[in-house]
Amino acid sequence: MKREARVSGGWWRRKSTPAKVETYTRWSFHFFGVAEIFSIGVAALNQGGTLIGGWLLVAVCGHSALTMLTASRALDWTRGRREQPVRLMWTLAVITAVIAVAALALVEHGPGGKDVETAAGTVFGGVTAFGAGTLALGVRERRRMLAVVGGFAAGAAAVTWPLGLPAAASLATGLVVLLGGGFIAFTSAFSVWLLNAVYELDEARETRARLAVAEERLRFGRDLHDVMGRNLAVIALKSELAVQLARRERPEAVEQMIEVQRIARESQREVRDVVRGYRETDLGVELAGAKGVLTAAGIDCEVSAPVEGLPAQVQSALGWVVREATTNVLRHGDAERCAVSLRVREGRVVLVVENNGLTEHNGMAEEAGAGARARESEGPARAVRAARLPAAAARQEGSGLAGLRERLLAVDGTLQAGPVEGGVFRVVAEVPLTAVVA
């Protein structure tokens, strides 16, 4: 029993926020169908007796199943997964009209009795309202929704009046259909609008992350161009001059090539400086940036990480861990809370990043975390040896984890990532306090 509960809870946790909202919306539409059965079908059974009430209940159950199917297909259509269910909508409209006319015929030509007439009237008004509200979900424009609901309400009033009902009763019937169908249509349209807004926000968050990566690449490209462009132009000019001097057998050609060699070595050093500045990060800046970005994304972020006195190499390595973990929380998780803590223990700096957004996108990280915990149980030496995996094995664990392990390995550090109890995903990075770049 506990295992089934864990599977069910895991199924829900693995869903992203838009998928959860869509599931909730879809089942809300199904709830309308269940409400139709209990509010109309069961009431008709109690009022109309076993025979007539039973047939009315069967008709209402069939109509309810059709409204559920139509609502589900219409929701898929609004999300662009299938074509507009035009035939199904026409089928629902015809079935609704048939049941409504049958209910009126039961009032006019049935066995009579106040209870039977009440049951038939309940079925007539309820089926018409639920049918109109569901059909409105299959159109996009607001005017068409109002036209569908208003048309059903006007038709209900126009059909009941010739049967001998007073004008006031016919208008009341039309008003009931208008209000009931309008409520269902408004609720459905608002739910679909909210669902589309959630999907758009999720896409905007992913776009923001991609733009941040693209901007950083452009910045690095500009820096590299600024460094290499001028030096390569000088190298090209001096090499051409050296060629001309060598053809004339002038001794100055050697001096020019020596100058080319010097500029090439200087360019090498400048490129290393650019790459080093790109790869090195400030832990304090990364922690502040992570807190700001996560808070802006609606994630409650708690940071408890004093960085005073830590060596620059340690801060650089752990800063990359914070950056990568924050990116994963934004792009792959569905977190509501995130906690970052830093402490010094037995000459090692331990950084822990936890979030409750464990989803199916963390699959490779979960496997890597399981492997890391297994290596930890075998001893620290085994964990260090396992960190020195070949490139192919590192790619299987995911480029993010492999890149972090590469950076931490340079300062003799280790990385563990994986799920823990309570649906929490944890990243633990350890770096010696006296770390020196290899």
Wavefront OBJ file of the C-alpha trace (Angstrom):
o trace
v 0.000 0.000 0.000
v 2.833 2.369 0.884
v 4.569 1.534 -2.367
v 1.450 2.434 -4.361
v 1.230 5.747 -2.492
v 4.867 6.504 -3.278
v 4.320 5.692 -6.966
v 1.272 7.966 -7.093
v 3.077 10.796 -5.312
v 6.112 10.367 -7.551
v 3.883 10.546 -10.643
v 2.573 13.915 -9.505
v 5.991 15.265 -8.440
v 7.553 14.319 -11.765
v 5.116 16.596 -13.574
v 6.140 20.141 -14.375
v 4.031 23.051 -13.156
v 2.226 23.516 -16.520
v 1.529 19.768 -16.678
v 0.066 19.863 -13.156
v -2.174 22.805 -14.071
v -3.297 20.994 -17.228
v -4.115 17.832 -15.269
v -6.086 19.880 -12.746
v -7.964 21.675 -15.543
v -8.786 18.453 -17.365
v -10.143 16.793 -14.247
v -12.145 19.912 -13.428
v -13.968 19.446 -16.727
v -14.550 15.793 -15.835
v -15.956 16.938 -12.495
v -18.619 18.908 -14.376
v -19.738 15.626 -15.929
v -19.883 13.920 -12.545
v -21.807 16.889 -11.151
v -24.317 16.542 -14.004
v -24.955 12.896 -13.108
v -25.502 13.524 -9.400
v -27.361 16.835 -9.628
v -29.642 15.885 -12.532
v -29.609 12.120 -13.131
v -29.860 10.993 -9.508
v -32.474 13.671 -8.786
v -34.534 12.467 -11.771
v -34.275 8.877 -10.502
v -35.596 9.887 -7.098
v -38.410 11.979 -8.549
v -39.489 9.878 -11.530
v -39.462 6.417 -10.006
v -37.556 3.310 -10.984
v -38.752 2.961 -14.581
v -38.957 6.510 -15.915
v -36.321 7.843 -13.545
v -33.996 5.000 -14.500
v -34.242 5.816 -18.193
v -33.667 9.475 -17.470
v -30.588 8.566 -15.409
v -29.203 6.461 -18.266
v -29.742 9.330 -20.707
v -28.031 11.792 -18.388
v -25.067 9.412 -17.846
v -24.596 9.046 -21.611
v -24.799 12.804 -22.086
v -22.320 13.333 -19.240
v -19.793 10.919 -20.770
v -20.096 12.743 -24.095
v -19.539 16.139 -22.446
v -16.394 14.802 -20.703
v -15.002 13.504 -23.994
v -15.823 16.737 -25.831
v -14.226 18.873 -23.107
v -11.064 16.768 -23.156
v -10.753 16.927 -26.962
v -11.470 20.670 -26.926
v -8.718 21.179 -24.349
v -6.268 19.273 -26.563
v -7.355 21.492 -29.448
v -6.646 24.671 -27.491
v -3.143 23.333 -26.768
v -2.584 22.609 -30.478
v -2.344 18.821 -30.085
v -5.273 17.923 -32.334
v -7.761 19.480 -34.723
v -10.940 21.158 -33.568
v -13.461 18.407 -32.629
v -16.179 19.717 -34.932
v -17.923 16.352 -35.453
v -17.887 15.580 -31.764
v -19.339 19.007 -30.999
v -22.142 18.488 -33.515
v -22.802 15.075 -32.011
v -23.050 16.611 -28.528
v -25.392 19.324 -29.807
v -27.677 16.744 -31.458
v -27.687 14.423 -28.419
v -28.446 17.379 -26.154
v -31.370 18.401 -28.338
v -32.690 14.833 -28.515
v -32.609 14.364 -24.732
v -34.208 17.774 -24.183
v -37.017 17.040 -26.674
v -37.529 13.590 -25.144
v -37.872 15.189 -21.715
v -40.485 17.615 -23.088
v -42.330 14.753 -24.781
v -42.377 12.936 -21.460
v -44.035 15.955 -19.884
v -46.573 16.220 -22.727
v -47.338 12.547 -23.413
v -46.001 10.735 -20.348
v -47.917 9.080 -17.541
v -48.351 12.429 -15.883
v -47.870 13.298 -12.293
v -46.097 16.155 -10.641
v -42.987 14.110 -9.813
v -42.536 12.914 -13.396
v -42.996 16.426 -14.752
v -40.467 17.767 -12.225
v -37.921 15.070 -13.153
v -38.364 15.715 -16.869
v -38.078 19.479 -16.371
v -34.891 19.014 -14.351
v -33.371 16.869 -17.101
v -34.432 19.352 -19.784
v -32.888 22.397 -18.109
v -29.784 20.649 -16.763
v -28.818 18.774 -19.930
v -29.307 21.907 -22.023
v -27.159 24.015 -19.677
v -24.317 21.493 -19.457
v -24.398 20.893 -23.194
v -24.277 24.612 -24.013
v -21.422 25.264 -21.567
v -19.343 22.397 -22.929
v -19.894 23.388 -26.558
v -18.692 26.903 -25.759
v -15.311 25.385 -24.830
v -14.824 24.284 -28.452
v -14.787 27.833 -29.862
v -12.191 30.550 -29.370
v -13.897 33.903 -29.731
v -15.919 35.354 -26.871
v -18.782 36.360 -29.171
v -19.165 32.808 -30.415
v -19.257 31.501 -26.859
v -21.986 33.958 -25.984
v -23.815 33.045 -29.174
v -23.744 29.322 -28.329
v -25.013 29.807 -24.777
v -27.539 32.445 -25.787
v -28.809 30.297 -28.654
v -29.444 27.321 -26.373
v -31.191 29.556 -23.828
v -33.405 31.147 -26.471
v -34.169 27.731 -27.953
v -35.149 26.356 -24.548
v -37.554 29.240 -23.961
v -38.973 29.032 -27.497
v -39.614 25.278 -27.286
v -41.329 25.252 -23.904
v -43.733 28.123 -24.582
v -45.785 26.414 -27.338
v -46.292 23.403 -25.049
v -48.611 25.384 -22.849
v -46.190 26.744 -20.281
v -46.842 30.306 -19.199
v -44.630 32.941 -20.732
v -43.049 33.638 -17.354
v -42.176 29.941 -16.910
v -40.676 29.758 -20.405
v -38.567 32.846 -19.749
v -37.483 31.379 -16.412
v -36.422 28.168 -18.171
v -34.392 30.127 -20.695
v -32.830 32.172 -17.913
v -31.837 29.010 -16.024
v -30.183 27.606 -19.164
v -28.476 30.952 -19.809
v -27.088 31.248 -16.286
v -26.103 27.598 -15.965
v -24.534 27.343 -19.404
v -22.898 30.745 -19.016
v -21.319 29.746 -15.706
v -19.884 26.543 -17.169
v -18.674 28.358 -20.300
v -17.052 31.168 -18.290
v -15.355 28.730 -15.919
v -14.055 26.650 -18.821
v -12.787 29.654 -20.782
v -11.046 31.109 -17.729
v -9.410 27.752 -16.955
v -8.098 27.466 -20.512
v -6.790 31.048 -20.410
v -5.004 30.352 -17.126
v -3.491 27.149 -18.526
v -2.198 28.948 -21.628
v -0.720 31.686 -19.424
v 1.141 29.109 -17.316
v 2.599 27.470 -20.432
v 3.665 30.860 -21.800
v 5.365 31.763 -18.529
v 7.210 28.452 -18.537
v 8.373 29.032 -22.105
v 9.464 32.571 -21.170
v 11.561 31.192 -18.305
v 13.289 28.728 -20.620
v 13.870 31.501 -23.166
v 15.406 33.693 -20.475
v 17.831 30.922 -19.516
v 18.816 30.378 -23.168
v 19.315 34.127 -23.669
v 21.560 34.269 -20.609
v 23.717 31.493 -22.047
v 23.815 33.185 -25.459
v 24.752 36.526 -23.898
v 27.623 34.932 -21.988
v 28.883 33.276 -25.167
v 28.752 36.592 -26.997
v 30.655 38.286 -24.185
v 33.348 35.630 -24.269
v 33.514 35.873 -28.068
v 33.923 39.654 -27.900
v 36.707 39.387 -25.324
v 38.517 36.762 -27.350
v 38.128 38.810 -30.531
v 39.483 41.913 -28.851
v 42.545 40.012 -27.635
v 43.296 37.967 -30.740
v 42.184 40.306 -33.524
v 44.864 42.941 -33.007
v 47.665 40.456 -32.297
v 46.861 38.277 -35.311
v 46.801 41.338 -37.563
v 50.277 42.346 -36.294
v 51.556 38.780 -36.729
v 50.272 38.705 -40.320
v 51.934 42.034 -41.179
v 55.276 41.156 -39.588
v 55.270 37.706 -41.194
v 54.690 39.290 -44.606
v 57.500 41.760 -43.920
v 59.795 38.923 -42.857
v 59.041 37.061 -46.111
v 59.916 40.105 -48.178
v 63.135 40.661 -46.228
v 64.075 36.979 -46.490
v 63.656 37.071 -50.288
v 66.105 39.976 -50.377
v 68.402 38.083 -48.010
v 68.231 40.885 -45.496
v 69.248 40.015 -41.882
v 66.300 42.021 -40.510
v 64.037 39.077 -41.421
v 65.309 37.186 -38.372
v 64.436 40.091 -36.102
v 60.940 40.266 -37.534
v 60.368 36.536 -36.939
v 61.652 36.893 -33.395
v 59.092 39.664 -32.936
v 56.376 37.389 -34.409
v 57.384 34.702 -31.930
v 57.159 37.174 -29.045
v 53.715 38.390 -30.094
v 52.480 34.798 -30.472
v 53.632 33.952 -26.949
v 52.032 37.121 -25.614
v 48.804 36.190 -27.406
v 48.925 32.768 -25.745
v 49.250 34.406 -22.351
v 46.405 36.844 -23.034
v 44.114 34.039 -24.198
v 44.875 32.112 -21.010
v 44.016 35.236 -19.020
v 40.708 35.583 -20.857
v 39.826 31.926 -20.318
v 40.901 32.098 -16.685
v 38.719 35.141 -16.135
v 35.851 33.347 -17.865
v 36.232 30.172 -15.826
v 36.841 31.838 -12.466
v 33.812 33.033 -10.550
v 33.227 34.928 -7.328
v 31.263 32.807 -4.850
v 29.660 35.781 -3.129
v 28.466 37.225 -6.427
v 27.112 33.845 -7.547
v 25.230 33.340 -4.255
v 23.641 36.782 -4.472
v 22.765 36.218 -8.128
v 21.259 32.800 -7.404
v 19.084 34.203 -4.617
v 17.874 37.045 -6.824
v 17.123 34.871 -9.847
v 15.330 32.161 -7.863
v 13.300 34.708 -5.903
v 12.285 36.395 -9.164
v 11.167 32.998 -10.470
v 8.847 32.551 -7.466
v 11.134 30.119 -5.611
v 11.751 30.670 -1.914
v 15.546 30.736 -1.649
v 17.442 30.606 1.643
v 21.200 31.238 1.584
v 23.437 30.527 4.565
v 26.937 30.665 3.151
v 29.637 32.903 4.672
v 32.459 33.237 2.142
v 34.895 35.402 4.096
v 38.396 34.010 4.280
v 37.983 31.348 1.593
v 40.795 31.053 -0.987
v 40.086 32.360 -4.474
v 40.455 28.892 -6.027
v 37.867 27.458 -3.630
v 35.427 30.297 -4.287
v 35.853 29.919 -8.052
v 35.161 26.166 -7.999
v 32.164 26.420 -5.659
v 30.822 29.424 -7.567
v 30.454 27.225 -10.637
v 28.577 24.653 -8.556
v 26.123 27.343 -7.409
v 25.687 28.584 -10.990
v 25.060 25.113 -12.428
v 22.728 24.092 -9.591
v 20.709 27.295 -9.978
v 20.401 26.729 -13.727
v 19.156 23.183 -13.169
v 16.554 24.363 -10.641
v 15.237 26.938 -13.123
v 15.292 24.797 -16.257
v 14.685 21.205 -15.144
v 12.951 21.341 -11.777
v 9.603 22.347 -10.399
v 10.873 23.702 -7.114
v 9.100 25.843 -4.570
v 11.993 26.042 -2.122
v 15.771 26.046 -2.471
v 18.384 26.169 0.293
v 22.114 26.869 -0.097
v 24.447 26.280 2.850
v 28.222 26.471 3.245
v 30.346 25.242 6.107
v 33.933 24.284 6.867
v 34.392 20.775 8.229
v 37.700 19.039 8.979
v 39.708 21.226 6.647
v 37.201 20.922 3.779
v 34.646 23.409 2.533
v 31.242 21.759 2.028
v 28.601 23.407 -0.185
v 25.062 21.934 -0.137
v 22.285 22.993 -2.540
v 18.849 21.436 -1.954
v 15.547 21.956 -3.733
v 12.188 20.193 -3.658
v 11.714 20.278 -7.432
v 12.608 16.672 -8.245
v 11.178 15.847 -11.726
v 11.719 13.375 -14.491
v 14.211 15.808 -16.072
v 16.644 14.980 -13.300
v 16.945 11.409 -14.549
v 20.648 11.414 -15.388
v 21.424 13.386 -12.281
v 19.526 10.848 -10.167
v 21.579 8.016 -11.628
v 24.755 9.989 -11.050
v 23.673 10.678 -7.478
v 22.975 7.006 -6.842
v 26.404 6.125 -8.178
v 28.013 8.809 -6.042
v 26.349 7.499 -2.887
v 27.454 3.989 -3.729
v 31.032 5.196 -4.188
v 30.847 7.094 -0.927
v 29.878 3.903 0.918
v 32.978 2.221 -0.479
v 35.290 4.874 0.941
v 36.766 8.271 0.017
v 39.581 6.754 -2.025
v 37.081 4.959 -4.257
v 35.093 8.185 -4.680
v 38.200 10.087 -5.789
v 39.153 7.370 -8.254
v 35.627 7.275 -9.656
v 35.737 11.048 -10.203
v 38.516 10.424 -12.718
v 36.131 8.804 -15.193
v 36.860 8.694 -18.925
v 35.232 11.324 -21.072
v 32.684 8.871 -22.491
v 31.455 7.909 -19.033
v 31.296 11.542 -18.026
v 29.128 12.346 -21.023
v 26.693 9.627 -19.951
v 26.206 11.409 -16.624
v 25.439 14.676 -18.369
v 27.675 17.516 -19.449
v 26.713 19.676 -16.449
v 27.830 17.155 -13.831
v 30.887 16.186 -15.844
v 31.943 19.822 -16.164
v 31.513 20.436 -12.454
v 33.507 17.330 -11.569
v 36.252 18.488 -13.912
v 36.445 21.873 -12.201
v 36.361 20.370 -8.707
v 38.941 17.754 -9.651
v 41.358 20.562 -10.472
v 41.275 21.580 -6.786
v 41.049 17.980 -5.476
v 37.316 18.305 -4.794
v 34.367 15.926 -5.108
v 30.737 16.244 -6.196
v 27.631 14.257 -5.276
v 24.180 14.828 -6.767
v 20.965 12.877 -6.382
v 17.545 12.598 -4.737
v 17.079 12.171 -1.003
v 14.068 11.543 1.219
v 10.999 13.708 0.796
v 11.363 14.396 -2.930
v 14.397 16.649 -2.389
v 17.249 16.882 -4.888
v 20.613 17.558 -3.242
v 23.964 18.645 -4.665
v 26.972 18.362 -2.333
v 30.394 19.736 -3.313
v 33.501 19.373 -1.122
v 36.765 21.223 -1.698
v 39.888 21.214 0.516
v 40.361 24.509 2.295
v 43.984 24.602 1.151
v 43.111 23.914 -2.474
v 45.759 24.690 -5.049
v 45.103 24.627 -8.791
v 46.897 21.693 -10.399
l 1 2 3 4 5 6 7 8 9 10 11 12 13 14 15 16 17 18 19 20 21 22 23 24 25 26 27 28 29 30 31 32 33 34 35 36 37 38 39 40 41 42 43 44 45 46 47 48 49 50 51 52 53 54 55 56 57 58 59 60 61 62 63 64 65 66 67 68 69 70 71 72 73 74 75 76 77 78 79 80 81 82 83 84 85 86 87 88 89 90 91 92 93 94 95 96 97 98 99 100 101 102 103 104 105 106 107 108 109 110 111 112 113 114 115 116 117 118 119 120 121 122 123 124 125 126 127 128 129 130 131 132 133 134 135 136 137 138 139 140 141 142 143 144 145 146 147 148 149 150 151 152 153 154 155 156 157 158 159 160 161 162 163 164 165 166 167 168 169 170 171 172 173 174 175 176 177 178 179 180 181 182 183 184 185 186 187 188 189 190 191 192 193 194 195 196 197 198 199 200 201 202 203 204 205 206 207 208 209 210 211 212 213 214 215 216 217 218 219 220 221 222 223 224 225 226 227 228 229 230 231 232 233 234 235 236 237 238 239 240 241 242 243 244 245 246 247 248 249 250 251 252 253 254 255 256 257 258 259 260 261 262 263 264 265 266 267 268 269 270 271 272 273 274 275 276 277 278 279 280 281 282 283 284 285 286 287 288 289 290 291 292 293 294 295 296 297 298 299 300 301 302 303 304 305 306 307 308 309 310 311 312 313 314 315 316 317 318 319 320 321 322 323 324 325 326 327 328 329 330 331 332 333 334 335 336 337 338 339 340 341 342 343 344 345 346 347 348 349 350 351 352 353 354 355 356 357 358 359 360 361 362 363 364 365 366 367 368 369 370 371 372 373 374 375 376 377 378 379 380 381 382 383 384 385 386 387 388 389 390 391 392 393 394 395 396 397 398 399 400 401 402 403 404 405 406 407 408 409 410 411 412 413 414 415 416 417 418 419 420 421 422 423 424 425 426 427 428 429 430 431 432 433 434 435 436 437 438
